[in-house]
Amino acid sequence: MKSRRALRIGFLACFTLLAAACADPAAEKARLDAVDNQNCVDLGFKPGTEPYGNCRLKLKEIRAKNESSQSPNLNFGVGVGVVHGL
């Protein structure tokens, strides 16, 4: 019973990740742009001004930093060594 439940949960998790990977990149960019716009406006920045542009840039930098630190392949390596003459 437990193994079937674990298998279902694993399948659902893989399906969810696969569906997310296939999501429309343009739609995701539009969503993030809208969120960033609203965050900067909520902070009091007026669209079209330099401070607003700096706010948007900072949010983009933060997102890029977070994405790179969550990358599963970051700093990952496998090494196989062969030693001769021991």
N, CA, C and O atoms as a CHARMM CRD file, in Angstrom:
* protein
*
  344
    1    1 MET  N      0.81200  -1.19700   0.00000 PROA 1      0.00000
    2    1 MET  CA     0.00000   0.00000   0.00000 PROA 1      0.00000
    3    1 MET  C      0.85400   1.25800   0.00000 PROA 1      0.00000
    4    1 MET  O      0.63300   2.18100  -0.78500 PROA 1      0.00000
    5    2 LYS  N      1.83700   1.27500   0.90100 PROA 2      0.00000
    6    2 LYS  CA     2.68900   2.46000   0.98800 PROA 2      0.00000
    7    2 LYS  C      3.48600   2.66000  -0.29400 PROA 2      0.00000
    8    2 LYS  O      3.67800   3.79200  -0.73900 PROA 2      0.00000
    9    3 SER  N      3.94700   1.56900  -0.88500 PROA 3      0.00000
   10    3 SER  CA     4.76000   1.71200  -2.09200 PROA 3      0.00000
   11    3 SER  C      3.92900   2.24900  -3.26300 PROA 3      0.00000
   12    3 SER  O      4.43800   3.01100  -4.08400 PROA 3      0.00000
   13    4 ARG  N      2.66300   1.85700  -3.34000 PROA 4      0.00000
   14    4 ARG  CA     1.80500   2.38400  -4.39700 PROA 4      0.00000
   15    4 ARG  C      1.56100   3.87300  -4.19800 PROA 4      0.00000
   16    4 ARG  O      1.56100   4.64500  -5.15700 PROA 4      0.00000
   17    5 ARG  N      1.35500   4.26400  -2.96300 PROA 5      0.00000
   18    5 ARG  CA     1.13100   5.68300  -2.67100 PROA 5      0.00000
   19    5 ARG  C      2.39700   6.48200  -2.99500 PROA 5      0.00000
   20    5 ARG  O      2.31900   7.55700  -3.59000 PROA 5      0.00000
   21    6 ALA  N      3.55300   5.96000  -2.60700 PROA 6      0.00000
   22    6 ALA  CA     4.81200   6.63700  -2.89600 PROA 6      0.00000
   23    6 ALA  C      5.02700   6.72100  -4.40200 PROA 6      0.00000
   24    6 ALA  O      5.50700   7.73700  -4.90400 PROA 6      0.00000
   25    7 LEU  N      4.68000   5.67300  -5.11800 PROA 7      0.00000
   26    7 LEU  CA     4.81800   5.66800  -6.57600 PROA 7      0.00000
   27    7 LEU  C      3.90300   6.72300  -7.20100 PROA 7      0.00000
   28    7 LEU  O      4.31200   7.43900  -8.11500 PROA 7      0.00000
   29    8 ARG  N      2.67200   6.81700  -6.71200 PROA 8      0.00000
   30    8 ARG  CA     1.74900   7.83000  -7.23100 PROA 8      0.00000
   31    8 ARG  C      2.27000   9.23700  -6.96200 PROA 8      0.00000
   32    8 ARG  O      2.22500  10.10300  -7.83500 PROA 8      0.00000
   33    9 ILE  N      2.76000   9.45500  -5.75500 PROA 9      0.00000
   34    9 ILE  CA     3.28700  10.77200  -5.39500 PROA 9      0.00000
   35    9 ILE  C      4.49700  11.10600  -6.26600 PROA 9      0.00000
   36    9 ILE  O      4.62700  12.23200  -6.74800 PROA 9      0.00000
   37   10 GLY  N      5.37900  10.13300  -6.46700 PROA 10     0.00000
   38   10 GLY  CA     6.54700  10.34100  -7.31600 PROA 10     0.00000
   39   10 GLY  C      6.15500  10.64700  -8.74500 PROA 10     0.00000
   40   10 GLY  O      6.73100  11.53400  -9.37500 PROA 10     0.00000
   41   11 PHE  N      5.17700   9.91700  -9.26200 PROA 11     0.00000
   42   11 PHE  CA     4.70600  10.15900 -10.62400 PROA 11     0.00000
   43   11 PHE  C      4.11200  11.55700 -10.74900 PROA 11     0.00000
   44   11 PHE  O      4.38000  12.27300 -11.71400 PROA 11     0.00000
   45   12 LEU  N      3.30400  11.93500  -9.76700 PROA 12     0.00000
   46   12 LEU  CA     2.69200  13.26200  -9.78200 PROA 12     0.00000
   47   12 LEU  C      3.75500  14.35800  -9.73500 PROA 12     0.00000
   48   12 LEU  O      3.64800  15.36200 -10.44000 PROA 12     0.00000
   49   13 ALA  N      4.77800  14.16700  -8.90500 PROA 13     0.00000
   50   13 ALA  CA     5.86000  15.15900  -8.81600 PROA 13     0.00000
   51   13 ALA  C      6.60800  15.26200 -10.14200 PROA 13     0.00000
   52   13 ALA  O      6.90000  16.36900 -10.59600 PROA 13     0.00000
   53   14 CYS  N      6.92100  14.13700 -10.76700 PROA 14     0.00000
   54   14 CYS  CA     7.61600  14.15600 -12.05600 PROA 14     0.00000
   55   14 CYS  C      6.75600  14.79900 -13.13600 PROA 14     0.00000
   56   14 CYS  O      7.25600  15.57400 -13.95100 PROA 14     0.00000
   57   15 PHE  N      5.47500  14.48200 -13.14400 PROA 15     0.00000
   58   15 PHE  CA     4.57300  15.06600 -14.12800 PROA 15     0.00000
   59   15 PHE  C      4.49500  16.57200 -13.95200 PROA 15     0.00000
   60   15 PHE  O      4.50300  17.32000 -14.93000 PROA 15     0.00000
   61   16 THR  N      4.41900  17.01800 -12.69800 PROA 16     0.00000
   62   16 THR  CA     4.35000  18.45000 -12.41500 PROA 16     0.00000
   63   16 THR  C      5.61400  19.15000 -12.89700 PROA 16     0.00000
   64   16 THR  O      5.53400  20.21400 -13.51100 PROA 16     0.00000
   65   17 LEU  N      6.77200  18.56900 -12.62800 PROA 17     0.00000
   66   17 LEU  CA     8.03500  19.16600 -13.06600 PROA 17     0.00000
   67   17 LEU  C      8.13000  19.18700 -14.58500 PROA 17     0.00000
   68   17 LEU  O      8.60400  20.16200 -15.16900 PROA 17     0.00000
   69   18 LEU  N      7.68600  18.12600 -15.21500 PROA 18     0.00000
   70   18 LEU  CA     7.71100  18.06000 -16.67200 PROA 18     0.00000
   71   18 LEU  C      6.78600  19.11400 -17.26300 PROA 18     0.00000
   72   18 LEU  O      7.15200  19.79600 -18.22100 PROA 18     0.00000
   73   19 ALA  N      5.60600  19.25000 -16.70800 PROA 19     0.00000
   74   19 ALA  CA     4.65900  20.25200 -17.20400 PROA 19     0.00000
   75   19 ALA  C      5.22300  21.66200 -17.02100 PROA 19     0.00000
   76   19 ALA  O      5.05500  22.51600 -17.89200 PROA 19     0.00000
   77   20 ALA  N      5.88300  21.90400 -15.90400 PROA 20     0.00000
   78   20 ALA  CA     6.47500  23.22000 -15.66500 PROA 20     0.00000
   79   20 ALA  C      7.59700  23.49300 -16.65800 PROA 20     0.00000
   80   20 ALA  O      7.76100  24.62200 -17.12100 PROA 20     0.00000
   81   21 ALA  N      8.36200  22.46600 -16.98300 PROA 21     0.00000
   82   21 ALA  CA     9.46700  22.63500 -17.92400 PROA 21     0.00000
   83   21 ALA  C      8.95100  22.95100 -19.32600 PROA 21     0.00000
   84   21 ALA  O      9.63700  23.60600 -20.11100 PROA 21     0.00000
   85   22 CYS  N      7.75400  22.49000 -19.63400 PROA 22     0.00000
   86   22 CYS  CA     7.18000  22.72100 -20.95300 PROA 22     0.00000
   87   22 CYS  C      6.31600  23.98000 -21.00300 PROA 22     0.00000
   88   22 CYS  O      5.71800  24.28100 -22.03600 PROA 22     0.00000
   89   23 ALA  N      6.25000  24.70800 -19.90600 PROA 23     0.00000
   90   23 ALA  CA     5.41500  25.90900 -19.85600 PROA 23     0.00000
   91   23 ALA  C      5.91000  26.92200 -20.88400 PROA 23     0.00000
   92   23 ALA  O      7.09000  26.94500 -21.23500 PROA 23     0.00000
   93   24 ASP  N      5.00100  27.74800 -21.35200 PROA 24     0.00000
   94   24 ASP  CA     5.31100  28.75600 -22.35300 PROA 24     0.00000
   95   24 ASP  C      6.23500  29.81000 -21.75700 PROA 24     0.00000
   96   24 ASP  O      5.82200  30.53300 -20.85000 PROA 24     0.00000
   97   25 PRO  N      7.48100  29.92100 -22.23900 PROA 25     0.00000
   98   25 PRO  CA     8.42100  30.89900 -21.68600 PROA 25     0.00000
   99   25 PRO  C      7.93300  32.33900 -21.82200 PROA 25     0.00000
  100   25 PRO  O      8.19000  33.16300 -20.94500 PROA 25     0.00000
  101   26 ALA  N      7.23400  32.65000 -22.90800 PROA 26     0.00000
  102   26 ALA  CA     6.73000  34.01200 -23.09600 PROA 26     0.00000
  103   26 ALA  C      5.66800  34.34800 -22.05200 PROA 26     0.00000
  104   26 ALA  O      5.62000  35.46700 -21.54200 PROA 26     0.00000
  105   27 ALA  N      4.82300  33.37400 -21.74200 PROA 27     0.00000
  106   27 ALA  CA     3.78700  33.59500 -20.72600 PROA 27     0.00000
  107   27 ALA  C      4.42200  33.77000 -19.34900 PROA 27     0.00000
  108   27 ALA  O      3.98100  34.61000 -18.56400 PROA 27     0.00000
  109   28 GLU  N      5.44100  32.99300 -19.05800 PROA 28     0.00000
  110   28 GLU  CA     6.13100  33.11800 -17.76100 PROA 28     0.00000
  111   28 GLU  C      6.83400  34.46800 -17.66400 PROA 28     0.00000
  112   28 GLU  O      6.81900  35.09500 -16.60500 PROA 28     0.00000
  113   29 LYS  N      7.45100  34.92300 -18.75500 PROA 29     0.00000
  114   29 LYS  CA     8.11200  36.23400 -18.75300 PROA 29     0.00000
  115   29 LYS  C      7.09400  37.34200 -18.52900 PROA 29     0.00000
  116   29 LYS  O      7.34900  38.28000 -17.77300 PROA 29     0.00000
  117   30 ALA  N      5.94400  37.23900 -19.18200 PROA 30     0.00000
  118   30 ALA  CA     4.89400  38.24400 -19.01100 PROA 30     0.00000
  119   30 ALA  C      4.39100  38.26100 -17.57400 PROA 30     0.00000
  120   30 ALA  O      4.12400  39.32500 -17.01500 PROA 30     0.00000
  121   31 ARG  N      4.26400  37.08200 -16.98100 PROA 31     0.00000
  122   31 ARG  CA     3.81000  36.99400 -15.58500 PROA 31     0.00000
  123   31 ARG  C      4.81900  37.64400 -14.65700 PROA 31     0.00000
  124   31 ARG  O      4.44600  38.41000 -13.76700 PROA 31     0.00000
  125   32 LEU  N      6.10800  37.34000 -14.86100 PROA 32     0.00000
  126   32 LEU  CA     7.15500  37.91600 -14.01700 PROA 32     0.00000
  127   32 LEU  C      7.24800  39.43200 -14.21000 PROA 32     0.00000
  128   32 LEU  O      7.46800  40.16700 -13.24700 PROA 32     0.00000
  129   33 ASP  N      7.08300  39.90000 -15.44900 PROA 33     0.00000
  130   33 ASP  CA     7.08800  41.34400 -15.70900 PROA 33     0.00000
  131   33 ASP  C      5.96400  42.03500 -14.94700 PROA 33     0.00000
  132   33 ASP  O      6.16700  43.10100 -14.36600 PROA 33     0.00000
  133   34 ALA  N      4.78000  41.42800 -14.95000 PROA 34     0.00000
  134   34 ALA  CA     3.63800  42.01500 -14.24300 PROA 34     0.00000
  135   34 ALA  C      3.87900  42.04300 -12.73800 PROA 34     0.00000
  136   34 ALA  O      3.55400  43.02500 -12.07000 PROA 34     0.00000
  137   35 VAL  N      4.44800  40.96400 -12.20900 PROA 35     0.00000
  138   35 VAL  CA     4.75000  40.90400 -10.77500 PROA 35     0.00000
  139   35 VAL  C      5.79500  41.95600 -10.41300 PROA 35     0.00000
  140   35 VAL  O      5.63300  42.67500  -9.42600 PROA 35     0.00000
  141   36 ASP  N      6.86100  42.05100 -11.20200 PROA 36     0.00000
  142   36 ASP  CA     7.91000  43.04200 -10.93100 PROA 36     0.00000
  143   36 ASP  C      7.36600  44.45900 -11.02500 PROA 36     0.00000
  144   36 ASP  O      7.68800  45.31200 -10.19700 PROA 36     0.00000
  145   37 ASN  N      6.53700  44.70900 -12.04100 PROA 37     0.00000
  146   37 ASN  CA     5.93900  46.02900 -12.18300 PROA 37     0.00000
  147   37 ASN  C      5.13800  46.38200 -10.93000 PROA 37     0.00000
  148   37 ASN  O      5.28000  47.47200 -10.37600 PROA 37     0.00000
  149   38 GLN  N      4.29800  45.44800 -10.49500 PROA 38     0.00000
  150   38 GLN  CA     3.45700  45.72500  -9.33600 PROA 38     0.00000
  151   38 GLN  C      4.29700  45.91700  -8.07600 PROA 38     0.00000
  152   38 GLN  O      3.99000  46.78100  -7.25600 PROA 38     0.00000
  153   39 ASN  N      5.34200  45.12900  -7.91500 PROA 39     0.00000
  154   39 ASN  CA     6.21300  45.27500  -6.73900 PROA 39     0.00000
  155   39 ASN  C      6.85700  46.65800  -6.71200 PROA 39     0.00000
  156   39 ASN  O      6.89100  47.30700  -5.66600 PROA 39     0.00000
  157   40 CYS  N      7.36200  47.10700  -7.84800 PROA 40     0.00000
  158   40 CYS  CA     8.02300  48.42100  -7.89300 PROA 40     0.00000
  159   40 CYS  C      7.01900  49.55600  -7.69000 PROA 40     0.00000
  160   40 CYS  O      7.32200  50.53700  -7.01100 PROA 40     0.00000
  161   41 VAL  N      5.83100  49.42900  -8.27100 PROA 41     0.00000
  162   41 VAL  CA     4.79400  50.44500  -8.07500 PROA 41     0.00000
  163   41 VAL  C      4.37400  50.47000  -6.60300 PROA 41     0.00000
  164   41 VAL  O      4.19200  51.54200  -6.02600 PROA 41     0.00000
  165   42 ASP  N      4.21900  49.27900  -5.99500 PROA 42     0.00000
  166   42 ASP  CA     3.86000  49.20000  -4.57400 PROA 42     0.00000
  167   42 ASP  C      4.91800  49.85000  -3.68800 PROA 42     0.00000
  168   42 ASP  O      4.60700  50.37500  -2.61800 PROA 42     0.00000
  169   43 LEU  N      6.16000  49.81000  -4.13800 PROA 43     0.00000
  170   43 LEU  CA     7.24300  50.45000  -3.37600 PROA 43     0.00000
  171   43 LEU  C      7.29500  51.96000  -3.59700 PROA 43     0.00000
  172   43 LEU  O      8.09200  52.65500  -2.96600 PROA 43     0.00000
  173   44 GLY  N      6.45100  52.46500  -4.48900 PROA 44     0.00000
  174   44 GLY  CA     6.36300  53.90400  -4.68700 PROA 44     0.00000
  175   44 GLY  C      7.09600  54.44000  -5.89700 PROA 44     0.00000
  176   44 GLY  O      7.18300  55.65500  -6.07400 PROA 44     0.00000
  177   45 PHE  N      7.62900  53.55600  -6.74100 PROA 45     0.00000
  178   45 PHE  CA     8.34700  54.00600  -7.93000 PROA 45     0.00000
  179   45 PHE  C      7.35600  54.24200  -9.07300 PROA 45     0.00000
  180   45 PHE  O      6.40900  53.47600  -9.24800 PROA 45     0.00000
  181   46 LYS  N      7.57300  55.27400  -9.82400 PROA 46     0.00000
  182   46 LYS  CA     6.70200  55.61900 -10.94700 PROA 46     0.00000
  183   46 LYS  C      7.28600  55.05500 -12.24300 PROA 46     0.00000
  184   46 LYS  O      8.44800  55.30800 -12.56000 PROA 46     0.00000
  185   47 PRO  N      6.47700  54.28200 -13.00200 PROA 47     0.00000
  186   47 PRO  CA     6.95400  53.73900 -14.27700 PROA 47     0.00000
  187   47 PRO  C      7.48800  54.84200 -15.18800 PROA 47     0.00000
  188   47 PRO  O      6.94400  55.94500 -15.23700 PROA 47     0.00000
  189   48 GLY  N      8.55500  54.52500 -15.90100 PROA 48     0.00000
  190   48 GLY  CA     9.16300  55.47300 -16.82500 PROA 48     0.00000
  191   48 GLY  C     10.24200  56.34000 -16.20100 PROA 48     0.00000
  192   48 GLY  O     10.86000  57.15300 -16.88700 PROA 48     0.00000
  193   49 THR  N     10.47800  56.17100 -14.88700 PROA 49     0.00000
  194   49 THR  CA    11.51900  56.95300 -14.22400 PROA 49     0.00000
  195   49 THR  C     12.75500  56.08800 -14.01800 PROA 49     0.00000
  196   49 THR  O     12.68700  54.86000 -14.06400 PROA 49     0.00000
  197   50 GLU  N     13.88000  56.74900 -13.79100 PROA 50     0.00000
  198   50 GLU  CA    15.12200  56.01300 -13.55400 PROA 50     0.00000
  199   50 GLU  C     15.04200  55.14100 -12.29300 PROA 50     0.00000
  200   50 GLU  O     15.47300  53.98900 -12.33000 PROA 50     0.00000
  201   51 PRO  N     14.50300  55.66000 -11.17700 PROA 51     0.00000
  202   51 PRO  CA    14.39400  54.79600  -9.98500 PROA 51     0.00000
  203   51 PRO  C     13.52700  53.55300 -10.22900 PROA 51     0.00000
  204   51 PRO  O     13.81800  52.47900  -9.70200 PROA 51     0.00000
  205   52 TYR  N     12.46400  53.70300 -11.02900 PROA 52     0.00000
  206   52 TYR  CA    11.62600  52.55400 -11.37600 PROA 52     0.00000
  207   52 TYR  C     12.44300  51.53800 -12.17800 PROA 52     0.00000
  208   52 TYR  O     12.37300  50.33600 -11.92300 PROA 52     0.00000
  209   53 GLY  N     13.20700  52.02300 -13.13800 PROA 53     0.00000
  210   53 GLY  CA    14.06700  51.13600 -13.93000 PROA 53     0.00000
  211   53 GLY  C     15.08600  50.42200 -13.06300 PROA 53     0.00000
  212   53 GLY  O     15.36800  49.24100 -13.26700 PROA 53     0.00000
  213   54 ASN  N     15.64300  51.14600 -12.08700 PROA 54     0.00000
  214   54 ASN  CA    16.59900  50.52300 -11.16400 PROA 54     0.00000
  215   54 ASN  C     15.92300  49.45500 -10.31500 PROA 54     0.00000
  216   54 ASN  O     16.51700  48.41400 -10.03200 PROA 54     0.00000
  217   55 CYS  N     14.68100  49.71200  -9.90700 PROA 55     0.00000
  218   55 CYS  CA    13.92100  48.72400  -9.13300 PROA 55     0.00000
  219   55 CYS  C     13.72000  47.46000  -9.95600 PROA 55     0.00000
  220   55 CYS  O     13.94600  46.35300  -9.46700 PROA 55     0.00000
  221   56 ARG  N     13.29700  47.62100 -11.19700 PROA 56     0.00000
  222   56 ARG  CA    13.06800  46.45900 -12.06600 PROA 56     0.00000
  223   56 ARG  C     14.36200  45.68000 -12.29000 PROA 56     0.00000
  224   56 ARG  O     14.36200  44.44900 -12.26900 PROA 56     0.00000
  225   57 LEU  N     15.45900  46.39800 -12.50400 PROA 57     0.00000
  226   57 LEU  CA    16.75000  45.75200 -12.71300 PROA 57     0.00000
  227   57 LEU  C     17.17500  44.96800 -11.47500 PROA 57     0.00000
  228   57 LEU  O     17.67600  43.84900 -11.58200 PROA 57     0.00000
  229   58 LYS  N     16.97200  45.56200 -10.30000 PROA 58     0.00000
  230   58 LYS  CA    17.35800  44.88900  -9.05200 PROA 58     0.00000
  231   58 LYS  C     16.55400  43.60700  -8.86300 PROA 58     0.00000
  232   58 LYS  O     17.10900  42.58300  -8.46500 PROA 58     0.00000
  233   59 LEU  N     15.25100  43.65300  -9.14500 PROA 59     0.00000
  234   59 LEU  CA    14.43000  42.45000  -9.02500 PROA 59     0.00000
  235   59 LEU  C     14.89400  41.36700  -9.99800 PROA 59     0.00000
  236   59 LEU  O     14.90100  40.18400  -9.65800 PROA 59     0.00000
  237   60 LYS  N     15.27700  41.77100 -11.19500 PROA 60     0.00000
  238   60 LYS  CA    15.78700  40.81100 -12.18600 PROA 60     0.00000
  239   60 LYS  C     17.09800  40.18400 -11.70900 PROA 60     0.00000
  240   60 LYS  O     17.30900  38.98100 -11.86900 PROA 60     0.00000
  241   61 GLU  N     17.97200  40.99600 -11.12800 PROA 61     0.00000
  242   61 GLU  CA    19.24100  40.48700 -10.59300 PROA 61     0.00000
  243   61 GLU  C     18.99800  39.50100  -9.45700 PROA 61     0.00000
  244   61 GLU  O     19.64400  38.45600  -9.38600 PROA 61     0.00000
  245   62 ILE  N     18.07200  39.83400  -8.57500 PROA 62     0.00000
  246   62 ILE  CA    17.75600  38.94800  -7.45100 PROA 62     0.00000
  247   62 ILE  C     17.22900  37.61100  -7.96100 PROA 62     0.00000
  248   62 ILE  O     17.62000  36.55100  -7.47300 PROA 62     0.00000
  249   63 ARG  N     16.33500  37.67200  -8.95000 PROA 63     0.00000
  250   63 ARG  CA    15.76900  36.43900  -9.50800 PROA 63     0.00000
  251   63 ARG  C     16.86500  35.58700 -10.14900 PROA 63     0.00000
  252   63 ARG  O     16.89600  34.37100  -9.95900 PROA 63     0.00000
  253   64 ALA  N     17.75300  36.21100 -10.89800 PROA 64     0.00000
  254   64 ALA  CA    18.84000  35.47000 -11.54300 PROA 64     0.00000
  255   64 ALA  C     19.75100  34.82700 -10.49800 PROA 64     0.00000
  256   64 ALA  O     20.18400  33.68700 -10.66600 PROA 64     0.00000
  257   65 LYS  N     20.03700  35.54900  -9.43300 PROA 65     0.00000
  258   65 LYS  CA    20.88800  35.00000  -8.37500 PROA 65     0.00000
  259   65 LYS  C     20.20300  33.81600  -7.69900 PROA 65     0.00000
  260   65 LYS  O     20.84000  32.79500  -7.43900 PROA 65     0.00000
  261   66 ASN  N     18.91200  33.94900  -7.41500 PROA 66     0.00000
  262   66 ASN  CA    18.17100  32.85700  -6.78700 PROA 66     0.00000
  263   66 ASN  C     18.09300  31.64100  -7.69300 PROA 66     0.00000
  264   66 ASN  O     18.23200  30.51100  -7.22600 PROA 66     0.00000
  265   67 GLU  N     17.87200  31.86000  -8.98400 PROA 67     0.00000
  266   67 GLU  CA    17.79300  30.74200  -9.92200 PROA 67     0.00000
  267   67 GLU  C     19.12500  30.02300 -10.04300 PROA 67     0.00000
  268   67 GLU  O     19.15800  28.79500 -10.12900 PROA 67     0.00000
  269   68 SER  N     20.21700  30.76400 -10.05200 PROA 68     0.00000
  270   68 SER  CA    21.52100  30.12000 -10.17900 PROA 68     0.00000
  271   68 SER  C     21.89300  29.35800  -8.91400 PROA 68     0.00000
  272   68 SER  O     22.57600  28.33700  -8.99000 PROA 68     0.00000
  273   69 SER  N     21.45600  29.83500  -7.75700 PROA 69     0.00000
  274   69 SER  CA    21.79100  29.14300  -6.51500 PROA 69     0.00000
  275   69 SER  C     20.92000  27.91100  -6.30900 PROA 69     0.00000
  276   69 SER  O     21.26500  27.04000  -5.51000 PROA 69     0.00000
  277   70 GLN  N     19.79200  27.82200  -7.02000 PROA 70     0.00000
  278   70 GLN  CA    18.90500  26.66600  -6.89300 PROA 70     0.00000
  279   70 GLN  C     19.11700  25.64700  -8.00100 PROA 70     0.00000
  280   70 GLN  O     18.41600  24.63700  -8.05500 PROA 70     0.00000
  281   71 SER  N     20.06200  25.89700  -8.87600 PROA 71     0.00000
  282   71 SER  CA    20.32200  24.98800  -9.97900 PROA 71     0.00000
  283   71 SER  C     20.82500  23.65600  -9.43800 PROA 71     0.00000
  284   71 SER  O     21.78000  23.63000  -8.66200 PROA 71     0.00000
  285   72 PRO  N     20.19800  22.54800  -9.83300 PROA 72     0.00000
  286   72 PRO  CA    20.62700  21.25000  -9.32200 PROA 72     0.00000
  287   72 PRO  C     22.01200  20.83500  -9.81200 PROA 72     0.00000
  288   72 PRO  O     22.63300  19.96000  -9.20800 PROA 72     0.00000
  289   73 ASN  N     22.51300  21.43800 -10.89200 PROA 73     0.00000
  290   73 ASN  CA    23.80600  21.06500 -11.43800 PROA 73     0.00000
  291   73 ASN  C     24.93200  21.98500 -10.99400 PROA 73     0.00000
  292   73 ASN  O     26.07600  21.81000 -11.41400 PROA 73     0.00000
  293   74 LEU  N     24.63000  22.94200 -10.17000 PROA 74     0.00000
  294   74 LEU  CA    25.62000  23.90400  -9.72700 PROA 74     0.00000
  295   74 LEU  C     26.65300  23.20600  -8.84200 PROA 74     0.00000
  296   74 LEU  O     26.30100  22.54800  -7.86300 PROA 74     0.00000
  297   75 ASN  N     27.90700  23.35500  -9.19000 PROA 75     0.00000
  298   75 ASN  CA    29.00800  22.78400  -8.42100 PROA 75     0.00000
  299   75 ASN  C     28.87600  21.27800  -8.23600 PROA 75     0.00000
  300   75 ASN  O     29.21700  20.75300  -7.17600 PROA 75     0.00000
  301   76 PHE  N     28.39700  20.59600  -9.23300 PROA 76     0.00000
  302   76 PHE  CA    28.24200  19.15400  -9.15400 PROA 76     0.00000
  303   76 PHE  C     29.24600  18.51600 -10.08800 PROA 76     0.00000
  304   76 PHE  O     29.42000  18.94300 -11.22900 PROA 76     0.00000
  305   77 GLY  N     29.89600  17.50000  -9.59300 PROA 77     0.00000
  306   77 GLY  CA    30.83800  16.82100 -10.45100 PROA 77     0.00000
  307   77 GLY  C     31.03400  15.38300 -10.00500 PROA 77     0.00000
  308   77 GLY  O     30.83300  15.04600  -8.83900 PROA 77     0.00000
  309   78 VAL  N     31.41800  14.56600 -10.92300 PROA 78     0.00000
  310   78 VAL  CA    31.73100  13.16900 -10.62200 PROA 78     0.00000
  311   78 VAL  C     33.11900  12.92000 -11.15600 PROA 78     0.00000
  312   78 VAL  O     33.42200  13.21500 -12.31200 PROA 78     0.00000
  313   79 GLY  N     33.94300  12.38200 -10.31400 PROA 79     0.00000
  314   79 GLY  CA    35.29300  12.10000 -10.74000 PROA 79     0.00000
  315   79 GLY  C     35.62700  10.62100 -10.62900 PROA 79     0.00000
  316   79 GLY  O     35.24100   9.94900  -9.67300 PROA 79     0.00000
  317   80 VAL  N     36.33200  10.14300 -11.60100 PROA 80     0.00000
  318   80 VAL  CA    36.80000   8.76000 -11.58600 PROA 80     0.00000
  319   80 VAL  C     38.30100   8.82400 -11.81600 PROA 80     0.00000
  320   80 VAL  O     38.77800   9.36900 -12.81200 PROA 80     0.00000
  321   81 GLY  N     39.01700   8.26300 -10.88500 PROA 81     0.00000
  322   81 GLY  CA    40.46600   8.32000 -11.02100 PROA 81     0.00000
  323   81 GLY  C     41.05900   6.93000 -11.19400 PROA 81     0.00000
  324   81 GLY  O     40.55700   5.95000 -10.64500 PROA 81     0.00000
  325   82 VAL  N     42.10900   6.86800 -11.94700 PROA 82     0.00000
  326   82 VAL  CA    42.83000   5.61300 -12.13100 PROA 82     0.00000
  327   82 VAL  C     44.27800   5.88400 -11.74200 PROA 82     0.00000
  328   82 VAL  O     44.91900   6.80200 -12.25400 PROA 82     0.00000
  329   83 VAL  N     44.76200   5.07600 -10.84100 PROA 83     0.00000
  330   83 VAL  CA    46.12700   5.24700 -10.37200 PROA 83     0.00000
  331   83 VAL  C     46.96400   4.08500 -10.89400 PROA 83     0.00000
  332   83 VAL  O     46.59900   2.92100 -10.73000 PROA 83     0.00000
  333   84 HSD  N     48.07900   4.41000 -11.51900 PROA 84     0.00000
  334   84 HSD  CA    48.97500   3.37700 -12.04500 PROA 84     0.00000
  335   84 HSD  C     50.23600   3.32900 -11.18900 PROA 84     0.00000
  336   84 HSD  O     50.71800   4.34600 -10.69000 PROA 84     0.00000
  337   85 GLY  N     50.73200   2.16000 -11.04200 PROA 85     0.00000
  338   85 GLY  CA    52.04000   1.99100 -10.41500 PROA 85     0.00000
  339   85 GLY  C     52.02500   1.91000  -8.90400 PROA 85     0.00000
  340   85 GLY  O     53.05400   2.15500  -8.27500 PROA 85     0.00000
  341   86 LEU  N     50.90900   1.57900  -8.30200 PROA 86     0.00000
  342   86 LEU  CA    50.92100   1.42800  -6.83600 PROA 86     0.00000
  343   86 LEU  C     51.24800   0.03300  -6.44800 PROA 86     0.00000
  344   86 LEU  O     51.30400  -0.28000  -5.25900 PROA 86     0.00000
